[in-house]
Amino acid sequence: MGITSAIVLFAVVWFMTFFVVLPLRMKTQGEAGEVVPGTHKSAPADAQIGRKARITTYFAVPIWATLVAIILSGWISVRDLDWFDRMGPPSSSQDTSN
């Protein structure tokens, strides 16, 4: 796994985790009783995006580290995910044909 792949994997894991954390403990403007004119009652009263981004990072880092460890150990490879045999048979490293 290259550095670019690791960064992309972290971004995907972080955003997936962020979308799970985002609605947690959300208090709507309707629940708070202070609806700003021009907005819906279901709009967040106080989104606390910074706090949720920190929580997301705390969860995303160990998830990402686990995925990187699995990928780098070779426990799961791309060939394991090739369910339709589109990659063909594995090539032999002892090919003697010239």
N, C-alpha and C positions, 0 to 999 in steps of 0.2 A: 504494500500500500504506500503510495507516494504522499507527500505532504499536501498536495492539492486535494487528493481523495480524502484524506483525514479531515481537512478543513470543511469540505463539502458535506461529509458525513456528520460532522459536528453541527453545521448549520441546519441540516435536515432534522437531526435529533432535537436541537434546541427549539426550533420553531414548532415541531410536533408537540413537544412538552409544553411550550408556551400556550398553545391553543387548548391544552388540557387545563392548565393552571388559570388561564384568563377568567373563566366564569366563576371560579371558586370564591366564596365569601363576597360576592358582588351584591351591593345594596343599590337598588334602583331609586330613581328620583321619586317614584310613586310611593315606595316604602318609606322614604325619608320625609315625604310630605312637602317637598320643595321642588316642584316641577318648574323648570326654566321655560318661559314662553318660547314656543317654536320647536320644542323637543318633545319626544314621546315620554310617557310615564315610565317606560321600561329602560330608558337610558341610564347608564351608571351615574350615581350621585358623586362618588369619589372612586375613580378607576384604580388608583394606586399602581400605576404601570411600573414604576421603578422597583417597588417592593416585589411585584409579581415577576419582574425580570430577574431579580436576585434569586427568588425561590426557584424559578425555572433553571437558572444556571446551576444551583445546588443539586437539582435532580438530573439535569442533562449531562453533567460531567461524568458521574459514575456510569450512567447508561452508555454514553459514548465510549468510555474506557473499556467497558465490558465488550461492546461490539468490536472495538479495535483489537482487543486481546483474542477474541474468537477468530477474527479474520486473519490476524498475523500468525496465530498458532496453526492454521491450516485445518482446524477442526471442521469448518464448513468452507467449502471452496465454490467457485463459480460453477464448476462441473456438477456439484451436488444440487444446484438449483436449475440445471438444464433438464427439465422434466420431459421435453419433447425431442431430446437427442439431436439438437440442431448444431452442436459443436463437433459432432462426429466422435469416433473412438479416440481415446487418449493416445498421443504419439509416444513411441518408444524412444527413450534416450540412448539406446544401444543400437540405433539403426546403422547397419553395415553396408547398405547399398550406396554405390557411388554414382 
